[in-house]
Protein backbone atom coordinates (compact mmCIF):
# COMPACT_ATOMS: atom_id res chain seq x y z
CA UNK A 1 0.00 0.00 0.00
CA UNK A 2 1.20 3.51 -0.73
CA UNK A 3 1.53 6.37 1.72
CA UNK A 4 0.69 8.90 -1.01
CA UNK A 5 -2.28 7.53 -2.97
CA UNK A 6 -2.70 10.51 -5.30
CA UNK A 7 0.99 10.44 -6.28
CA UNK A 8 0.86 6.70 -6.92
CA UNK A 9 -2.31 7.09 -8.97
CA UNK A 10 -0.70 9.78 -11.14
CA UNK A 11 2.34 7.61 -11.87
CA UNK A 12 0.37 4.45 -12.67
CA UNK A 13 -2.20 6.41 -14.68
CA UNK A 14 0.43 8.04 -16.91
CA UNK A 15 2.26 4.72 -17.26
CA UNK A 16 -0.95 3.02 -18.41
CA UNK A 17 -1.78 5.67 -20.98
CA UNK A 18 1.74 6.09 -22.40
CA UNK A 19 2.97 2.49 -22.46
CA UNK A 20 1.46 1.69 -25.90
CA UNK A 21 3.66 4.46 -27.33
CA UNK A 22 6.99 3.62 -25.72
CA UNK A 23 8.96 2.60 -22.65
CA UNK A 24 7.72 4.04 -19.38
CA UNK A 25 9.53 3.96 -16.04
CA UNK A 26 8.18 5.32 -12.77
CA UNK A 27 10.27 6.40 -9.77
CA UNK A 28 13.41 6.34 -11.95
CA UNK A 29 16.63 7.19 -10.08
CA UNK A 30 19.00 9.80 -11.45
CA UNK A 31 22.52 10.44 -10.22
CA UNK A 32 23.98 13.25 -8.10
CA UNK A 33 21.95 12.96 -4.92
CA UNK A 34 19.55 10.12 -5.55
CA UNK A 35 16.48 11.83 -6.94
CA UNK A 36 13.52 9.97 -8.36
CA UNK A 37 11.90 10.99 -11.62
CA UNK A 38 8.18 10.38 -11.25
CA UNK A 39 7.65 9.26 -14.86
CA UNK A 40 10.29 8.73 -17.56
CA UNK A 41 8.91 8.23 -21.07
CA UNK A 42 10.86 7.03 -24.12
CA UNK A 43 8.77 6.90 -27.32
CA UNK A 44 9.28 3.79 -29.43
CA UNK A 45 6.27 3.84 -31.72
CA UNK A 46 3.80 6.25 -33.22
CA UNK A 47 0.25 4.96 -33.45
CA UNK A 48 -1.58 7.89 -35.00
CA UNK A 49 -5.10 6.97 -33.89
CA UNK A 50 -4.03 6.18 -30.33
CA UNK A 51 -1.94 9.35 -30.04
CA UNK A 52 -4.91 11.37 -31.25
CA UNK A 53 -7.18 9.71 -28.66
CA UNK A 54 -4.89 10.99 -25.88
CA UNK A 55 -5.26 14.58 -27.03
CA UNK A 56 -2.84 16.93 -25.28
CA UNK A 57 -1.14 14.04 -23.49
CA UNK A 58 -0.50 12.39 -26.85
CA UNK A 59 1.13 15.57 -28.11
CA UNK A 60 3.43 15.53 -25.07
CA UNK A 61 4.42 11.96 -25.96
CA UNK A 62 6.09 13.05 -29.20
CA UNK A 63 9.49 13.30 -27.46
CA UNK A 64 11.48 11.74 -24.64
CA UNK A 65 9.92 13.16 -21.50
CA UNK A 66 10.42 13.60 -17.77
CA UNK A 67 6.92 14.03 -16.32
CA UNK A 68 6.48 15.39 -12.80
CA UNK A 69 2.84 15.52 -11.63
CA UNK A 70 2.03 17.56 -8.50
CA UNK A 71 -1.09 17.00 -6.41
CA UNK A 72 -0.71 20.41 -4.76
CA UNK A 73 0.24 23.57 -6.68
CA UNK A 74 3.95 23.54 -7.47
CA UNK A 75 6.10 26.17 -5.77
CA UNK A 76 9.49 27.68 -6.57
CA UNK A 77 11.48 24.91 -4.89
CA UNK A 78 9.41 22.26 -6.65
CA UNK A 79 10.24 23.72 -10.06
CA UNK A 80 13.94 23.96 -9.19
CA UNK A 81 13.90 20.32 -8.07
CA UNK A 82 12.29 19.24 -11.36
CA UNK A 83 14.83 21.18 -13.41
CA UNK A 84 17.68 19.54 -11.47
CA UNK A 85 16.24 16.13 -12.37
CA UNK A 86 16.08 17.16 -16.02
CA UNK A 87 19.68 18.38 -16.04
CA UNK A 88 20.93 15.24 -14.25
CA UNK A 89 19.10 13.08 -16.79
CA UNK A 90 20.63 15.04 -19.64
CA UNK A 91 24.10 14.72 -18.10
CA UNK A 92 23.62 10.97 -17.70
CA UNK A 93 22.66 10.63 -21.38
CA UNK A 94 25.75 12.67 -22.31
CA UNK A 95 28.06 10.40 -20.36
CA UNK A 96 26.47 7.34 -21.92
CA UNK A 97 26.90 8.61 -25.50
CA UNK A 98 30.50 9.62 -24.75
CA UNK A 99 31.30 6.12 -23.52
CA UNK A 100 29.80 4.73 -26.71
CA UNK A 101 31.69 7.33 -28.79
CA UNK A 102 28.44 8.68 -30.17
CA UNK A 103 26.91 12.10 -30.51
CA UNK A 104 23.96 13.10 -28.34
CA UNK A 105 21.26 14.13 -30.82
CA UNK A 106 18.52 16.60 -30.06
CA UNK A 107 15.79 13.98 -30.47
CA UNK A 108 17.36 12.05 -27.55
CA UNK A 109 17.12 15.00 -25.18
CA UNK A 110 14.25 14.78 -22.69
CA UNK A 111 11.66 17.50 -22.23
CA UNK A 112 10.48 18.22 -18.70
CA UNK A 113 6.73 18.45 -18.17
CA UNK A 114 5.54 19.85 -14.83
CA UNK A 115 1.87 19.05 -14.20
CA UNK A 116 0.34 21.25 -11.50
CA UNK A 117 -3.28 22.03 -10.59
CA UNK A 118 -2.66 25.77 -10.62
CA UNK A 119 0.19 28.21 -11.17
CA UNK A 120 0.08 31.89 -10.28
CA UNK A 121 1.14 34.60 -12.72
CA UNK A 122 3.78 35.66 -10.21
CA UNK A 123 5.33 32.18 -10.19
CA UNK A 124 5.22 31.84 -13.98
CA UNK A 125 6.71 35.31 -14.52
CA UNK A 126 9.47 34.74 -11.97
CA UNK A 127 10.81 31.83 -14.07
CA UNK A 128 10.01 33.34 -17.42
CA UNK A 129 7.31 30.87 -18.45
CA UNK A 130 5.38 32.07 -21.49
CA UNK A 131 2.28 30.86 -23.30
CA UNK A 132 3.09 29.62 -26.83
CA UNK A 133 1.65 31.17 -29.96
CA UNK A 134 -1.89 30.05 -30.72
CA UNK A 135 -0.67 28.69 -34.06
CA UNK A 136 1.44 26.09 -32.23
CA UNK A 137 -1.75 24.37 -31.10
CA UNK A 138 -0.99 23.84 -27.41
CA UNK A 139 -3.99 25.77 -26.15
CA UNK A 140 -4.73 27.53 -22.89
CA UNK A 141 -2.97 26.44 -19.70
CA UNK A 142 0.34 25.34 -21.31
CA UNK A 143 3.54 27.33 -20.70
CA UNK A 144 7.18 27.00 -21.77
CA UNK A 145 10.57 28.34 -20.85
CA UNK A 146 12.81 29.31 -23.78
CA UNK A 147 13.43 26.33 -26.08
CA UNK A 148 16.99 25.72 -24.89
CA UNK A 149 15.61 24.64 -21.50
CA UNK A 150 13.09 22.12 -22.91
CA UNK A 151 10.76 22.74 -19.98
CA UNK A 152 6.97 22.87 -20.16
CA UNK A 153 4.43 23.50 -17.42
CA UNK A 154 0.74 22.63 -17.59
CA UNK A 155 -1.64 24.40 -15.22
CA UNK A 156 -4.35 21.75 -15.28
CA UNK A 157 -7.17 23.92 -13.95
CA UNK A 158 -6.59 26.40 -16.78
CA UNK A 159 -7.05 23.79 -19.50
CA UNK A 160 -10.21 24.14 -21.60
CA UNK A 161 -12.90 21.56 -20.92
CA UNK A 162 -12.63 19.41 -24.04
CA UNK A 163 -11.99 15.76 -24.98
CA UNK A 164 -8.39 16.69 -25.85
CA UNK A 165 -7.62 17.69 -22.26
CA UNK A 166 -9.69 15.13 -20.34
CA UNK A 167 -6.83 12.71 -19.67
CA UNK A 168 -4.74 15.46 -18.07
CA UNK A 169 -7.66 17.00 -16.17
CA UNK A 170 -8.01 13.62 -14.44
CA UNK A 171 -4.86 14.66 -12.55
CA UNK A 172 -6.42 17.89 -11.32
CA UNK A 173 -8.20 18.48 -8.04
CA UNK A 174 -11.71 18.98 -6.78
CA UNK A 175 -14.34 19.90 -9.35
CA UNK A 176 -11.88 19.80 -12.25
CA UNK A 177 -10.98 16.18 -11.53
CA UNK A 178 -14.58 15.23 -10.84
CA UNK A 179 -15.70 16.73 -14.17
CA UNK A 180 -13.01 14.71 -15.96
CA UNK A 181 -14.21 11.56 -14.18
CA UNK A 182 -17.74 12.28 -15.38
CA UNK A 183 -16.46 12.66 -18.96
CA UNK A 184 -14.51 9.40 -18.61
CA UNK A 185 -17.65 7.58 -17.49
CA UNK A 186 -19.46 8.85 -20.61
CA UNK A 187 -17.00 7.12 -22.95
CA UNK A 188 -18.16 3.87 -24.60
CA UNK A 189 -18.10 0.97 -22.16
CA UNK A 190 -15.89 -1.08 -24.48
CA UNK A 191 -13.22 1.65 -24.66
CA UNK A 192 -10.06 -0.04 -23.27
CA UNK A 193 -8.62 3.25 -21.99
CA UNK A 194 -11.83 3.84 -20.06
CA UNK A 195 -11.64 0.38 -18.50
CA UNK A 196 -7.99 0.73 -17.49
CA UNK A 197 -8.46 4.22 -16.07
CA UNK A 198 -11.47 3.04 -14.05
CA UNK A 199 -9.46 0.23 -12.49
CA UNK A 200 -6.84 2.75 -11.36
CA UNK A 201 -9.56 5.01 -9.98
CA UNK A 202 -10.99 2.10 -7.98
CA UNK A 203 -7.54 1.51 -6.48
CA UNK A 204 -7.18 5.21 -5.71
CA UNK A 205 -10.55 5.18 -3.97
CA UNK A 206 -9.50 2.27 -1.78
CA UNK A 207 -6.11 3.82 -1.00
CA UNK A 208 -7.57 7.18 0.03
CA UNK A 209 -8.91 5.67 3.24
CA UNK A 210 -6.64 2.67 3.59
CA UNK A 211 -3.39 4.65 3.65
CA UNK A 212 -4.29 8.00 5.16
CA UNK A 213 -5.60 9.18 8.55
CA UNK A 214 -9.25 10.18 8.89
CA UNK A 215 -9.89 13.34 6.91
CA UNK A 216 -9.91 16.47 9.13
CA UNK A 217 -13.14 18.35 9.62
CA UNK A 218 -13.72 20.85 6.82
CA UNK A 219 -11.31 19.08 4.44
CA UNK A 220 -13.74 17.01 2.39
CA UNK A 221 -12.08 17.04 -1.05
CA UNK A 222 -11.03 13.38 -0.85
CA UNK A 223 -14.48 12.39 0.39
CA UNK A 224 -16.04 14.18 -2.59
CA UNK A 225 -13.63 12.32 -4.87
CA UNK A 226 -14.70 9.01 -3.33
CA UNK A 227 -18.32 9.91 -4.03
CA UNK A 228 -17.48 10.89 -7.61
CA UNK A 229 -15.80 7.54 -8.24
CA UNK A 230 -18.53 5.46 -6.60
CA UNK A 231 -21.10 5.66 -9.46
CA UNK A 232 -18.49 4.27 -11.82
CA UNK A 233 -18.62 1.00 -9.89
CA UNK A 234 -22.29 0.77 -10.81
CA UNK A 235 -21.56 1.43 -14.47
CA UNK A 236 -18.87 -1.25 -14.41
CA UNK A 237 -21.32 -3.72 -12.95
CA UNK A 238 -24.02 -2.77 -15.45
CA UNK A 239 -21.51 -3.53 -18.20
CA UNK A 240 -21.06 -7.03 -16.80
CA UNK A 241 -24.82 -7.36 -16.67
CA UNK A 242 -25.12 -6.22 -20.29
CA UNK A 243 -22.59 -8.85 -21.30
CA UNK A 244 -24.93 -11.51 -20.00
CA UNK A 245 -27.86 -9.82 -21.73
CA UNK A 246 -26.09 -9.98 -25.08
CA UNK A 247 -25.74 -13.70 -24.57
CA UNK A 248 -29.54 -13.74 -24.33
CA UNK A 249 -29.77 -15.74 -21.12
CA UNK A 250 -31.18 -14.64 -17.77
CA UNK A 251 -28.67 -16.92 -16.13
CA UNK A 252 -25.90 -15.28 -18.10
CA UNK A 253 -26.99 -11.84 -16.92
CA UNK A 254 -27.00 -12.84 -13.28
CA UNK A 255 -23.73 -14.74 -13.49
CA UNK A 256 -22.07 -11.84 -15.29
CA UNK A 257 -23.25 -9.34 -12.70
CA UNK A 258 -22.30 -11.48 -9.71
CA UNK A 259 -18.90 -12.35 -11.12
CA UNK A 260 -18.20 -8.68 -11.83
CA UNK A 261 -19.21 -7.69 -8.30
CA UNK A 262 -17.13 -10.46 -6.77
CA UNK A 263 -14.02 -9.43 -8.70
CA UNK A 264 -14.43 -5.75 -7.81
CA UNK A 265 -14.89 -6.44 -4.09
CA UNK A 266 -11.94 -8.85 -4.01
CA UNK A 267 -9.70 -6.30 -5.74
CA UNK A 268 -10.94 -3.57 -3.42
CA UNK A 269 -10.07 -5.56 -0.28
CA UNK A 270 -6.73 -6.76 -1.68
CA UNK A 271 -5.66 -3.17 -2.29
CA UNK A 272 -6.65 -2.22 1.23
CA UNK A 273 -5.25 -5.19 3.16
CA UNK A 274 -3.04 -7.17 0.80
CA UNK A 275 -3.79 -10.88 1.04
CA UNK A 276 -7.49 -11.68 1.43
CA UNK A 277 -8.58 -12.95 4.84
CA UNK A 278 -10.31 -16.38 4.48
CA UNK A 279 -13.36 -15.06 6.35
CA UNK A 280 -13.63 -12.17 3.93
CA UNK A 281 -13.50 -14.64 1.04
CA UNK A 282 -16.42 -16.53 2.59
CA UNK A 283 -18.45 -13.34 3.00
CA UNK A 284 -17.75 -12.03 -0.50
CA UNK A 285 -19.66 -14.81 -2.25
CA UNK A 286 -23.15 -13.99 -0.88
CA UNK A 287 -22.43 -10.25 -1.10
CA UNK A 288 -21.70 -10.57 -4.82
CA UNK A 289 -25.37 -11.45 -5.36
CA UNK A 290 -26.58 -8.10 -4.00
CA UNK A 291 -28.55 -5.79 -6.31
CA UNK A 292 -26.29 -3.28 -8.04
CA UNK A 293 -27.52 -0.27 -6.02
CA UNK A 294 -26.97 -2.04 -2.68
CA UNK A 295 -23.54 -3.29 -3.77
CA UNK A 296 -22.48 0.23 -4.81
CA UNK A 297 -23.64 1.60 -1.44
CA UNK A 298 -21.56 -1.04 0.34
CA UNK A 299 -18.45 0.00 -1.61
CA UNK A 300 -18.99 3.62 -0.64
CA UNK A 301 -19.39 2.59 3.02
CA UNK A 302 -16.19 0.54 2.88
CA UNK A 303 -14.32 3.44 1.28
CA UNK A 304 -15.31 5.85 4.03
CA UNK A 305 -14.36 3.64 6.99
CA UNK A 306 -11.48 5.37 8.81
CA UNK A 307 -8.05 3.79 8.84
CA UNK A 308 -6.76 2.60 12.20
CA UNK A 309 -5.80 -0.34 14.35
CA UNK A 310 -9.28 -1.90 14.24
CA UNK A 311 -9.78 -1.13 10.54
CA UNK A 312 -9.81 -4.80 9.52
CA UNK A 313 -12.40 -5.65 12.18
CA UNK A 314 -14.65 -2.78 11.06
CA UNK A 315 -14.54 -4.05 7.49
CA UNK A 316 -15.39 -7.62 8.54
CA UNK A 317 -18.25 -6.37 10.73
CA UNK A 318 -19.69 -4.41 7.81
CA UNK A 319 -19.40 -7.37 5.45
CA UNK A 320 -21.05 -9.71 7.94
CA UNK A 321 -23.80 -7.20 8.68
CA UNK A 322 -24.48 -6.83 4.95
CA UNK A 323 -24.80 -10.59 4.49
CA UNK A 324 -27.19 -10.93 7.43
CA UNK A 325 -29.35 -7.97 6.44
CA UNK A 326 -29.72 -9.54 3.01
CA UNK A 327 -31.66 -12.41 4.63
CA UNK A 328 -33.16 -10.86 7.77
CA UNK A 329 -35.04 -7.65 7.04
CA UNK A 330 -37.50 -7.23 9.93
CA UNK A 331 -36.68 -4.40 12.40
CA UNK A 332 -36.68 -6.72 15.40
CA UNK A 333 -34.33 -9.08 13.56
CA UNK A 334 -31.92 -6.29 12.62
CA UNK A 335 -31.54 -5.22 16.25
CA UNK A 336 -30.33 -8.72 17.14
CA UNK A 337 -27.74 -8.84 14.37
CA UNK A 338 -25.25 -6.31 15.66
CA UNK A 339 -25.82 -7.18 19.32
CA UNK A 340 -24.54 -10.73 19.29
CA UNK A 341 -24.81 -12.56 15.99
CA UNK A 342 -22.00 -10.78 14.13
CA UNK A 343 -19.29 -11.45 16.77
CA UNK A 344 -20.38 -15.09 17.03
CA UNK A 345 -20.44 -15.46 13.24
CA UNK A 346 -16.94 -14.02 12.82
CA UNK A 347 -15.60 -16.24 15.59
CA UNK A 348 -16.24 -19.30 13.41
CA UNK A 349 -13.47 -20.89 11.42
CA UNK A 350 -13.48 -19.94 7.72
CA UNK A 351 -14.56 -23.44 6.73
CA UNK A 352 -17.53 -23.54 9.12
CA UNK A 353 -18.46 -19.97 8.23
CA UNK A 354 -18.59 -20.85 4.52
CA UNK A 355 -20.77 -23.87 5.21
CA UNK A 356 -23.16 -21.90 7.41
CA UNK A 357 -23.51 -19.12 4.85
CA UNK A 358 -24.63 -21.67 2.26
CA UNK A 359 -27.43 -22.76 4.62
CA UNK A 360 -28.33 -19.21 5.69
CA UNK A 361 -31.24 -18.66 3.24
CA UNK A 362 -33.06 -21.64 4.79
CA UNK A 363 -32.57 -20.53 8.42
CA UNK A 364 -34.69 -18.28 10.59
CA UNK A 365 -32.86 -15.86 12.85
CA UNK A 366 -33.82 -18.02 15.84
CA UNK A 367 -32.37 -21.10 14.14
CA UNK A 368 -29.21 -19.19 13.29
CA UNK A 369 -28.83 -18.01 16.89
CA UNK A 370 -29.27 -21.58 18.12
CA UNK A 371 -26.71 -22.89 15.63
CA UNK A 372 -24.17 -20.28 16.72
CA UNK A 373 -24.67 -21.21 20.35
CA UNK A 374 -23.71 -24.79 19.59
CA UNK A 375 -20.33 -26.21 18.60
CA UNK A 376 -20.47 -26.38 14.81
CA UNK A 377 -18.74 -29.21 13.01
MONORDA-V210395 format. One line per field, one symbol per residue. ss: DSSP state (H for helix, E for strand, L for the rest). psi: psi as a letter, one per 40 degrees, with the letter a starting at -180 (. if undefined). burial: # if it has 16 or more other ideal C-beta (glycine too) atoms within 10 Angstrom, else .. A space follows every 50 residues. Layout:
ss=???
psi=???
burial=???
This chain:
ss=LLLLHHHHHHHHHHHHHHHHHEEEEEEEEELLLLEEEEEEEEELLLLHHH HHHLLHHHHHLLLLEEEEELLLLLLHHHHHHHHHHHHHHHHHHHHHHHHL LLLLLHHHLLEEEEEELLLLHHHHHHHLLEELLHHHLLLLLEEELLHHHL EEEEEHHHLLLLLLLHHHHLLLLHHHHHHHHHHHHLLLLLLHHHHHHHHH HHHHHHHHHHLLLLLLLLLLHHHHHHHHHHHHHHHHHHHHHHHHHHLLLH HHHHHHHHHHHHHHHHHHHHHHHLLLLHHHHHHHHHHLLLLHHHHHHHHH HHHLLLLLLLHHHHHHHHHHHHHHHHHLLLHHHHHHHHHHHHHHHHLLLH HHHHHHHHHHHHLLHHHHHHHHHLLLL
psi=iidgdddddddddddddedeeahhhifhiiabihhhhdhhhhheighddd dddebdddddeeihihhghhdihiadddddddddddddddddddddddde fihhideehihhhhhidihiddddddefhihiideeediiehiiiidddf hihhgdeeiihiddedddeeeaibdddddddddddeiidehddddddddd ddddddddddeiiihihegeddddddddddddddddddddddddddefhd ddddddddddddddddddddddebhhhddddddddddeeiiddddddddd dddehiiadfdddddddddddddddddheidddddddddddddddeeiid ddddddddeddeiiddddddddeihh.
burial=.#..##.########.##.##..#.#...#......#####.#....... #.#########.#########.##...##..##.##.###.......... .......#.##########...##..#.#........##.#####...## #########....##########..######.###.#.....##..##.# ############..#......#..##.###.###.##.###.##...... ..#.####.###.##..##.###...#.##.###.###.#.#..#####. .####.........##########.###....#..##...##..#..#.. .###.##..#....#..#..##.....
